[in-house]
C-alpha cells in the first residue's frame, strides 16, 4: 500500500528513545512540532510548507504539533464549523482560518438554564441548595447553577501518538 507523503496517522507505539529513529528509518516523523532540514524531506516540505508555522531557520520546516490535540477535517464549504474565521495559526507564520494547520482552542457551546420558583410561596427569602444566589420575595429567582464538570469539554477518547509520512523508503 502506498501512503501519500503528508499523511497523518495514529500510531499505537512508543515515540521516545530508539522508537523515533525506527520511525524515521521507515519514513515517518512524530507530530511534535519539531523542525527538520528541508533537504532531508523535500517532498514533505513541498506538501506542508509552513502550514504549521515557520521554522527558526529558513532551511528548515516544521511538522505539526498534535500532542494532546484532536484532529478535525478542514470545513471547506460544508458549513459544519461556524467559527472558521476565528481559527488561528498553530505556529508563528502558519495557516489561519479555513485552512490546514489552523487551530481552535477548546470551547463549550453557549447555553442557558431557566429556573422556576416551584415553592408556591413567594413570601420567604430562600437559598436553594442546588443554586447560587437568592430566591427573591417576588417569586422571581436570580440564581445560576453551581459549577459542575471537569477542566475541559471533550468526547470519550484514547491516547495515540500522531505521526506523519515524511518520505518513501
Backbone as ProteinMPNN parsed JSONL, in Angstrom:
{"seq_chain_A": "XXXXXXXXXXXXXXXXXXXXXXXXXXXXXXXXXXXXXXXXXXXXXXXXXXXXXXXXXXXXXXXXXXXXXXXXXXXXXXXXXXXXXXXXXXXXXXXXXXXXXXXXXXXXXXXXXXXXXXXXXXXXXXXXXXXXXXXXXXXXXXXXXXXXXXXXXXXXXXXXXXXXXXXXX", "coords_chain_A": {"N_chain_A": [[0.853, -1.182, 0.0], [0.624, 2.124, -0.903], [1.363, 5.06, 0.765], [0.467, 8.395, 0.837], [2.827, 11.109, 0.923], [2.815, 13.221, 3.693], [0.592, 12.243, 4.917], [-1.18, 11.848, 7.89], [-1.176, 9.754, 10.649], [-2.606, 7.751, 13.257], [-0.622, 6.328, 15.749], [0.161, 3.528, 17.625], [2.383, 2.84, 19.077], [5.38, 3.438, 21.085], [7.141, 6.598, 21.126], [9.467, 7.53, 22.068], [13.018, 7.53, 22.896], [14.755, 4.993, 21.131], [12.679, 4.476, 19.433], [11.805, 6.69, 17.92], [13.857, 6.981, 16.037], [13.593, 4.547, 14.682], [11.081, 4.899, 13.52], [11.689, 7.061, 11.806], [13.489, 5.803, 10.056], [11.696, 4.249, 8.732], [10.359, 6.096, 7.32], [8.7, 7.93, 8.621], [7.732, 10.7, 10.703], [7.422, 12.063, 13.999], [4.589, 13.82, 15.108], [5.282, 16.377, 16.604], [5.91, 19.033, 16.515], [8.554, 19.562, 15.9], [11.479, 20.743, 14.072], [12.806, 20.242, 10.798], [15.393, 19.654, 8.39], [14.835, 20.964, 5.218], [16.042, 19.847, 2.979], [16.395, 17.207, 3.71], [13.861, 16.163, 3.738], [12.369, 16.792, 1.272], [9.967, 16.321, -0.178], [7.917, 16.182, 1.77], [8.196, 18.752, 2.854], [7.41, 20.164, 0.6], [4.721, 19.49, 0.546], [3.565, 20.325, 3.052], [4.824, 22.725, 3.721], [4.83, 25.806, 5.304], [2.54, 25.487, 6.79], [2.121, 24.775, 9.45], [3.471, 26.613, 10.9], [6.383, 28.727, 10.75], [9.797, 27.754, 10.528], [12.673, 28.273, 12.671], [14.874, 28.7, 11.174], [15.544, 29.392, 7.808], [16.153, 27.207, 6.211], [14.849, 25.086, 7.189], [11.821, 23.275, 8.03], [8.667, 22.953, 9.723], [7.035, 20.314, 11.446], [3.606, 19.368, 12.188], [2.373, 20.001, 15.522], [0.808, 17.829, 17.287], [0.392, 16.896, 19.79], [-1.658, 16.047, 22.453], [-3.926, 16.912, 21.117], [-7.057, 16.858, 19.32], [-7.836, 15.891, 16.02], [-9.278, 17.574, 13.219], [-11.24, 17.7, 10.318], [-10.739, 19.948, 7.544], [-13.133, 22.467, 7.07], [-13.911, 23.616, 4.65], [-16.386, 24.223, 2.371], [-18.487, 23.127, 3.7], [-19.852, 24.059, 5.963], [-20.004, 23.178, 8.591], [-18.396, 23.973, 10.652], [-18.838, 26.662, 12.492], [-17.087, 28.637, 13.186], [-14.893, 29.153, 11.494], [-13.591, 31.463, 10.663], [-12.405, 32.352, 12.967], [-10.319, 30.72, 13.537], [-6.935, 30.166, 14.412], [-3.355, 30.459, 13.78], [-1.33, 27.572, 14.182], [1.292, 27.752, 14.726], [3.84, 30.299, 14.715], [3.464, 32.265, 11.892], [2.035, 30.353, 10.536], [-0.813, 28.722, 8.896], [-4.077, 30.221, 9.019], [-7.616, 30.541, 9.743], [-9.896, 28.933, 7.472], [-8.195, 26.683, 6.781], [-5.742, 24.053, 6.308], [-3.806, 23.267, 9.135], [-4.569, 25.335, 10.82], [-5.824, 26.227, 14.105], [-8.157, 25.711, 16.837], [-9.022, 26.78, 20.047], [-10.205, 25.123, 23.037], [-13.725, 25.038, 23.722], [-16.929, 25.635, 25.12], [-20.157, 25.16, 24.058], [-22.354, 27.908, 23.932], [-25.015, 28.264, 26.196], [-28.036, 28.242, 28.206], [-29.734, 28.028, 31.373], [-32.943, 27.751, 32.604], [-34.777, 28.768, 35.424], [-37.357, 27.978, 37.7], [-39.546, 29.137, 40.12], [-40.734, 26.944, 42.281], [-41.782, 26.789, 44.762], [-44.215, 27.687, 45.457], [-44.663, 29.708, 47.086], [-44.003, 32.914, 47.41], [-43.194, 34.521, 49.458], [-41.042, 34.218, 51.154], [-37.562, 34.559, 51.926], [-35.195, 32.552, 50.434], [-32.639, 30.124, 50.021], [-31.604, 28.031, 47.58], [-30.331, 24.777, 47.642], [-29.152, 23.784, 45.356], [-28.409, 25.869, 43.778], [-26.745, 29.03, 43.192], [-27.074, 32.197, 44.631], [-29.897, 34.204, 45.603], [-33.355, 33.428, 46.218], [-35.82, 35.579, 45.403], [-38.273, 37.609, 47.185], [-40.366, 38.224, 45.535], [-40.948, 36.021, 44.093], [-39.539, 35.656, 41.815], [-36.537, 34.298, 40.546], [-33.187, 34.921, 41.045], [-30.648, 33.449, 40.115], [-28.04, 31.052, 39.535], [-26.862, 28.003, 38.116], [-24.825, 25.816, 40.048], [-21.337, 25.406, 39.508], [-20.243, 22.682, 37.561], [-18.556, 19.709, 36.529], [-15.488, 18.998, 34.679], [-12.119, 19.956, 33.797], [-12.14, 20.482, 31.092], [-14.061, 20.39, 27.995], [-14.837, 17.5, 26.329], [-14.93, 14.677, 24.083], [-15.332, 11.108, 24.744], [-12.217, 9.454, 24.811], [-9.061, 8.105, 23.617], [-5.59, 7.701, 24.085], [-3.154, 8.157, 21.535], [-0.188, 8.26, 19.527], [0.572, 10.73, 17.155], [1.737, 10.494, 13.858], [3.554, 11.483, 10.908], [3.757, 10.886, 7.439], [6.812, 11.107, 5.959], [8.704, 10.476, 4.022], [9.261, 8.241, 1.246], [10.593, 5.044, 1.649]], "CA_chain_A": [[0.0, 0.0, 0.0], [1.352, 3.382, -0.958], [0.793, 6.092, 1.631], [0.941, 9.696, 0.349], [3.64, 11.951, 1.796], [1.971, 14.193, 4.4], [-0.486, 11.541, 5.604], [-1.058, 11.785, 9.347], [-1.804, 8.534, 11.144], [-2.496, 7.42, 14.667], [0.382, 5.296, 15.957], [-0.052, 2.994, 18.964], [3.65, 2.522, 19.728], [6.146, 4.495, 21.75], [7.864, 7.507, 20.238], [10.661, 8.028, 22.754], [14.209, 6.686, 22.767], [15.094, 4.493, 19.794], [11.466, 4.364, 18.617], [11.763, 7.802, 16.965], [14.787, 6.632, 14.958], [12.996, 3.463, 13.904], [10.026, 5.513, 12.698], [12.334, 7.829, 10.742], [14.025, 4.858, 9.07], [10.544, 3.744, 7.98], [9.811, 7.218, 6.559], [7.708, 8.652, 9.418], [8.169, 11.622, 11.756], [6.451, 12.268, 15.073], [3.932, 15.139, 15.029], [5.591, 17.03, 17.876], [6.298, 20.421, 16.276], [9.987, 19.711, 15.642], [11.919, 21.293, 12.804], [13.651, 19.338, 10.035], [16.004, 20.222, 7.191], [14.043, 20.793, 4.002], [16.761, 18.977, 2.045], [16.224, 15.812, 4.139], [12.46, 15.769, 3.5], [11.861, 17.783, 0.311], [8.567, 16.075, -0.567], [7.051, 16.61, 2.88], [8.25, 20.21, 2.883], [6.587, 20.632, -0.517], [3.309, 19.26, 0.854], [3.051, 21.106, 4.187], [5.447, 24.047, 3.784], [4.759, 26.488, 6.612], [1.174, 25.385, 7.312], [2.127, 24.607, 10.911], [4.374, 27.625, 11.439], [7.687, 28.813, 10.098], [10.917, 27.289, 11.34], [13.559, 29.345, 13.121], [15.905, 28.829, 10.155], [14.888, 29.301, 6.502], [16.452, 25.929, 5.569], [14.093, 24.069, 7.909], [10.363, 23.383, 8.071], [8.12, 22.448, 10.988], [5.914, 19.364, 11.372], [2.556, 19.774, 13.136], [2.456, 19.563, 16.917], [-0.523, 17.297, 17.574], [0.365, 16.336, 21.137], [-2.81, 16.48, 23.239], [-4.936, 17.522, 20.244], [-7.944, 16.11, 18.436], [-7.734, 16.431, 14.661], [-10.573, 17.901, 12.623], [-11.141, 17.965, 8.889], [-10.99, 21.312, 7.076], [-14.548, 22.635, 6.773], [-14.14, 23.968, 3.239], [-17.679, 24.898, 2.202], [-19.518, 22.28, 4.315], [-20.631, 24.839, 6.923], [-20.142, 22.477, 9.881], [-17.622, 24.711, 11.651], [-19.31, 28.041, 12.401], [-16.044, 29.565, 13.619], [-13.688, 29.035, 10.67], [-12.923, 32.768, 10.613], [-11.715, 32.595, 14.238], [-9.219, 29.766, 13.689], [-5.644, 30.848, 14.437], [-2.196, 29.672, 13.353], [-0.808, 26.674, 15.217], [2.652, 28.212, 14.975], [4.128, 31.618, 14.137], [3.525, 32.284, 10.436], [1.268, 29.243, 9.972], [-2.13, 28.989, 8.325], [-5.212, 30.624, 9.855], [-8.91, 30.438, 9.067], [-10.425, 27.681, 6.927], [-7.056, 26.079, 6.109], [-4.953, 23.045, 7.011], [-2.813, 23.813, 10.061], [-5.146, 26.29, 11.769], [-6.296, 25.594, 15.343], [-9.165, 26.34, 17.696], [-8.9, 26.392, 21.449], [-11.424, 24.457, 23.496], [-14.855, 25.927, 23.967], [-18.184, 24.989, 25.483], [-21.204, 25.872, 23.326], [-23.177, 28.793, 24.766], [-26.336, 27.759, 26.541], [-28.505, 28.773, 29.481], [-30.655, 27.184, 32.131], [-34.011, 28.546, 33.196], [-35.202, 28.322, 36.736], [-38.734, 28.313, 38.012], [-39.822, 29.046, 41.551], [-41.79, 25.954, 42.475], [-42.12, 26.704, 46.185], [-45.609, 28.078, 45.627], [-44.67, 30.738, 48.124], [-43.049, 33.963, 47.078], [-43.096, 35.423, 50.599], [-39.896, 33.942, 52.009], [-36.22, 34.555, 51.352], [-34.671, 31.189, 50.496], [-31.461, 29.794, 49.237], [-31.751, 26.668, 47.099], [-29.077, 24.052, 47.802], [-28.573, 23.472, 44.052], [-28.117, 27.079, 43.026], [-26.093, 30.119, 43.897], [-27.944, 33.362, 44.529], [-31.068, 34.143, 46.474], [-34.706, 33.463, 45.67], [-36.369, 36.848, 45.864], [-39.634, 37.549, 47.741], [-41.368, 38.381, 44.483], [-41.163, 34.751, 43.417], [-38.55, 35.54, 40.746], [-35.278, 33.748, 41.021], [-31.954, 35.42, 40.453], [-29.735, 32.385, 40.513], [-27.384, 30.305, 38.471], [-26.487, 26.665, 38.555], [-23.471, 25.692, 40.573], [-20.384, 24.863, 38.554], [-20.108, 21.23, 37.565], [-17.742, 19.205, 35.434], [-14.045, 18.932, 34.808], [-11.276, 21.045, 33.328], [-12.326, 20.705, 29.666], [-15.165, 19.698, 27.336], [-14.209, 16.572, 25.403], [-15.594, 13.379, 23.919], [-14.552, 9.976, 25.225], [-11.042, 9.399, 23.953], [-7.956, 7.214, 23.949], [-4.323, 8.278, 23.633], [-2.296, 7.6, 20.497], [0.795, 9.221, 19.031], [0.337, 11.084, 15.754], [2.932, 10.512, 13.042], [3.311, 11.985, 9.557], [4.588, 10.247, 6.424], [7.784, 12.118, 5.555], [9.386, 10.074, 2.783], [9.181, 6.834, 0.874], [11.886, 4.377, 1.878]], "C_chain_A": [[0.891, 1.235, 0.0], [0.616, 4.41, -0.115], [1.335, 7.437, 1.153], [1.78, 10.431, 1.396], [2.709, 13.011, 2.402], [0.788, 13.547, 5.1], [-0.201, 11.509, 7.096], [-1.832, 10.568, 9.816], [-1.652, 8.437, 12.656], [-1.535, 6.245, 14.785], [0.308, 4.838, 17.406], [1.236, 2.662, 19.708], [4.278, 3.718, 20.431], [6.845, 5.374, 20.724], [9.107, 8.072, 20.911], [11.832, 7.072, 22.524], [14.477, 6.271, 21.337], [13.876, 4.396, 18.88], [11.393, 5.472, 17.569], [12.674, 7.518, 15.781], [14.247, 5.527, 14.076], [11.896, 4.003, 12.995], [10.634, 6.289, 11.532], [12.887, 6.906, 9.658], [12.904, 4.265, 8.211], [9.829, 4.868, 7.212], [8.786, 8.063, 7.301], [8.376, 9.575, 10.432], [7.048, 11.778, 12.774], [5.887, 13.679, 14.947], [4.073, 15.861, 16.369], [6.073, 18.471, 17.714], [7.775, 20.634, 15.992], [10.25, 20.249, 14.246], [12.887, 20.319, 12.135], [14.206, 20.072, 8.824], [15.133, 19.929, 5.977], [14.71, 19.82, 3.047], [16.663, 17.501, 2.436], [14.828, 15.27, 3.812], [11.821, 16.722, 2.488], [10.397, 17.579, -0.079], [7.607, 16.524, 0.536], [7.046, 18.122, 2.99], [7.39, 20.796, 1.766], [5.096, 20.488, -0.247], [2.814, 20.207, 1.94], [3.681, 22.486, 4.324], [5.431, 24.643, 5.175], [3.352, 26.458, 7.198], [1.146, 25.397, 8.841], [3.106, 25.556, 11.592], [5.7, 27.602, 10.704], [8.761, 28.35, 11.074], [11.811, 28.468, 11.706], [14.681, 29.603, 12.126], [15.241, 28.575, 8.805], [15.147, 27.975, 5.797], [15.688, 24.765, 6.199], [12.593, 24.274, 7.693], [9.899, 22.704, 9.349], [6.997, 21.452, 10.713], [4.847, 19.811, 12.368], [2.834, 19.246, 14.548], [1.054, 19.127, 17.324], [-0.607, 16.67, 18.961], [-0.814, 16.927, 21.914], [-3.936, 17.095, 22.42], [-5.803, 16.479, 19.563], [-7.749, 16.707, 17.052], [-9.138, 16.606, 14.092], [-10.365, 18.213, 11.149], [-11.43, 19.425, 8.569], [-12.456, 21.406, 6.658], [-14.788, 22.885, 5.285], [-15.419, 24.753, 3.116], [-18.819, 24.107, 2.852], [-20.391, 23.035, 5.312], [-20.822, 24.159, 8.266], [-19.368, 23.15, 10.998], [-18.019, 26.183, 11.548], [-18.237, 29.077, 12.725], [-14.784, 29.501, 12.764], [-12.905, 30.341, 10.64], [-12.153, 33.093, 11.894], [-10.552, 31.634, 14.47], [-7.891, 30.509, 13.558], [-4.533, 29.91, 13.974], [-1.71, 28.801, 14.5], [0.631, 27.016, 15.566], [2.863, 29.537, 14.271], [4.281, 31.51, 12.632], [2.738, 31.175, 9.76], [-0.083, 29.669, 9.436], [-3.154, 29.351, 9.391], [-6.488, 30.322, 9.082], [-9.237, 29.033, 8.606], [-9.343, 26.943, 6.133], [-6.393, 25.018, 6.967], [-3.933, 23.748, 7.905], [-3.368, 24.805, 11.056], [-5.719, 25.539, 12.973], [-7.43, 26.387, 15.967], [-8.875, 25.883, 19.109], [-10.212, 25.759, 21.887], [-12.499, 25.484, 23.822], [-16.069, 25.081, 24.313], [-19.284, 25.789, 24.823], [-22.077, 26.674, 24.287], [-24.556, 28.191, 24.984], [-26.773, 28.41, 27.85], [-29.457, 27.779, 30.125], [-31.699, 28.095, 32.757], [-34.422, 27.917, 34.521], [-36.648, 28.744, 36.943], [-38.92, 28.15, 39.512], [-41.004, 28.097, 41.73], [-42.186, 25.819, 43.935], [-43.589, 27.011, 46.411], [-45.746, 29.217, 46.626], [-43.592, 31.742, 47.771], [-42.809, 34.896, 48.237], [-41.858, 35.213, 51.455], [-38.599, 34.14, 51.235], [-35.687, 33.148, 51.513], [-33.384, 31.107, 49.715], [-31.612, 28.327, 48.849], [-30.383, 25.982, 47.162], [-28.397, 23.773, 46.458], [-28.232, 24.703, 43.225], [-27.277, 28.013, 43.869], [-26.962, 31.34, 43.665], [-29.177, 33.155, 45.392], [-32.361, 34.109, 45.68], [-35.351, 34.704, 46.264], [-37.808, 36.676, 46.337], [-40.697, 37.621, 46.658], [-41.705, 37.062, 43.801], [-40.225, 34.576, 42.236], [-37.258, 35.0, 41.342], [-34.141, 34.449, 40.297], [-30.88, 34.449, 40.912], [-29.05, 31.81, 39.287], [-27.0, 28.948, 39.02], [-25.071, 26.679, 39.099], [-22.596, 25.058, 39.502], [-20.304, 23.348, 38.693], [-19.194, 20.834, 36.415], [-16.261, 19.286, 35.712], [-13.346, 20.151, 34.252], [-11.439, 21.345, 31.841], [-13.574, 19.981, 29.172], [-14.529, 18.781, 26.298], [-15.063, 15.33, 25.229], [-14.755, 12.296, 24.598], [-13.38, 9.806, 24.281], [-10.035, 8.381, 24.448], [-6.693, 7.832, 23.369], [-3.683, 7.454, 22.519], [-1.217, 8.643, 20.238], [0.465, 9.484, 17.575], [1.686, 11.117, 15.042], [2.553, 10.972, 11.631], [4.284, 11.311, 8.591], [5.492, 11.318, 5.821], [8.504, 11.776, 4.264], [9.124, 8.603, 2.523], [10.57, 6.225, 1.074], [11.973, 3.071, 1.114]], "O_chain_A": [[1.803, 1.357, 0.818], [-0.59, 4.606, -0.258], [2.551, 7.606, 1.07], [1.487, 10.383, 2.591], [1.912, 13.621, 1.691], [0.048, 14.23, 5.808], [0.909, 11.176, 7.512], [-2.986, 10.365, 9.439], [-0.709, 8.964, 13.246], [-1.618, 5.284, 14.02], [0.383, 5.659, 18.319], [1.182, 2.243, 20.864], [3.775, 4.841, 20.376], [7.108, 4.95, 19.599], [9.734, 8.992, 20.386], [11.659, 5.959, 22.026], [14.431, 7.099, 20.427], [14.03, 4.247, 17.668], [10.964, 5.223, 16.442], [12.303, 7.787, 14.638], [14.42, 5.56, 12.857], [11.795, 3.607, 11.834], [10.156, 6.191, 10.401], [12.764, 7.203, 8.469], [13.148, 3.83, 7.086], [8.825, 4.629, 6.541], [8.067, 8.84, 6.673], [9.45, 9.27, 10.952], [5.87, 11.641, 12.444], [6.634, 14.627, 14.704], [3.129, 15.947, 17.155], [6.586, 19.065, 18.662], [8.213, 21.777, 15.856], [9.389, 20.22, 13.367], [13.682, 19.658, 12.802], [13.578, 20.991, 8.298], [14.744, 18.785, 5.739], [14.027, 19.049, 2.373], [16.83, 16.63, 1.582], [14.645, 14.065, 3.633], [10.837, 17.39, 2.807], [9.668, 18.549, -0.288], [6.599, 17.174, 0.258], [5.99, 18.719, 3.2], [6.717, 21.808, 1.963], [4.294, 21.274, -0.753], [1.765, 20.831, 1.783], [3.109, 23.346, 4.994], [5.959, 24.053, 6.117], [3.006, 27.31, 8.016], [0.239, 25.971, 9.445], [3.517, 25.324, 12.729], [6.088, 26.593, 10.115], [8.643, 28.533, 12.286], [11.709, 29.54, 11.109], [15.37, 30.618, 12.223], [14.454, 27.637, 8.674], [14.423, 27.641, 4.859], [15.853, 23.611, 5.802], [12.162, 25.328, 7.226], [10.655, 21.966, 9.98], [6.126, 21.69, 9.876], [5.15, 20.558, 13.298], [3.443, 18.192, 14.73], [0.214, 19.959, 17.666], [-1.58, 15.983, 19.27], [-0.953, 18.145, 22.021], [-4.818, 17.741, 22.985], [-5.357, 15.37, 19.267], [-7.52, 17.91, 16.925], [-10.062, 15.872, 14.444], [-9.419, 18.911, 10.782], [-12.253, 20.065, 9.225], [-12.962, 20.521, 5.969], [-15.776, 22.404, 4.729], [-15.54, 25.836, 3.69], [-19.989, 24.382, 2.588], [-21.557, 22.685, 5.491], [-21.726, 24.532, 9.014], [-19.654, 22.922, 12.173], [-17.59, 26.878, 10.627], [-18.463, 30.275, 12.551], [-13.695, 29.774, 13.271], [-11.675, 30.321, 10.596], [-11.335, 34.013, 11.904], [-9.872, 31.725, 15.491], [-7.74, 31.376, 12.697], [-4.753, 28.711, 13.799], [-1.679, 29.236, 15.651], [1.128, 26.598, 16.612], [2.141, 29.862, 13.329], [5.122, 30.757, 12.141], [2.765, 31.062, 8.534], [-0.452, 30.841, 9.513], [-3.105, 28.854, 10.516], [-6.449, 29.905, 7.924], [-8.893, 28.056, 9.272], [-9.539, 26.617, 4.963], [-6.465, 25.065, 8.195], [-3.279, 24.702, 7.485], [-2.708, 25.1, 12.053], [-6.057, 24.36, 12.873], [-7.635, 27.564, 15.669], [-8.523, 24.725, 19.336], [-11.217, 25.851, 21.182], [-12.212, 26.635, 24.15], [-16.209, 23.949, 23.848], [-19.343, 27.004, 25.012], [-22.488, 26.169, 25.332], [-25.177, 27.673, 24.056], [-25.97, 29.055, 28.524], [-29.915, 26.825, 29.498], [-31.357, 29.104, 33.373], [-34.409, 26.698, 34.691], [-37.091, 29.761, 36.41], [-38.502, 27.152, 40.098], [-42.134, 28.422, 41.367], [-42.849, 24.853, 44.314], [-44.151, 26.64, 47.442], [-46.858, 29.625, 46.959], [-42.401, 31.437, 47.834], [-42.265, 35.981, 48.035], [-41.643, 35.967, 52.404], [-38.55, 33.912, 50.027], [-35.72, 32.598, 52.614], [-33.1, 31.938, 48.853], [-31.736, 27.47, 49.724], [-29.381, 26.575, 46.764], [-27.187, 23.548, 46.421], [-27.805, 24.575, 42.077], [-27.114, 27.828, 45.075], [-27.534, 31.49, 42.585], [-29.45, 32.046, 45.849], [-32.452, 34.69, 44.599], [-35.419, 34.858, 47.483], [-38.486, 35.725, 45.948], [-41.81, 37.13, 46.847], [-42.649, 36.995, 43.014], [-40.113, 33.474, 41.699], [-36.949, 35.234, 42.51], [-34.145, 34.551, 39.07], [-30.282, 34.619, 41.975], [-29.45, 32.063, 38.151], [-26.835, 28.768, 40.227], [-24.229, 27.461, 38.659], [-23.071, 24.265, 38.688], [-20.299, 22.808, 39.799], [-19.081, 21.565, 35.431], [-15.831, 19.6, 36.822], [-13.905, 21.247, 34.235], [-10.931, 22.361, 31.365], [-14.083, 19.078, 29.835], [-13.753, 19.248, 25.465], [-15.831, 14.968, 26.121], [-13.609, 12.536, 24.979], [-13.528, 9.993, 23.073], [-10.146, 7.864, 25.559], [-6.723, 8.419, 22.287], [-3.674, 6.223, 22.558], [-1.331, 9.784, 20.687], [0.115, 8.56, 16.84], [2.653, 11.688, 15.545], [1.4, 10.866, 11.215], [5.474, 11.179, 8.878], [5.019, 12.302, 5.252], [8.875, 12.665, 3.498], [8.813, 7.83, 3.429], [11.584, 6.822, 0.711], [12.987, 2.378, 1.189]]}, "name": "protein", "num_of_chains": 1, "seq": "XXXXXXXXXXXXXXXXXXXXXXXXXXXXXXXXXXXXXXXXXXXXXXXXXXXXXXXXXXXXXXXXXXXXXXXXXXXXXXXXXXXXXXXXXXXXXXXXXXXXXXXXXXXXXXXXXXXXXXXXXXXXXXXXXXXXXXXXXXXXXXXXXXXXXXXXXXXXXXXXXXXXXXXXX"}
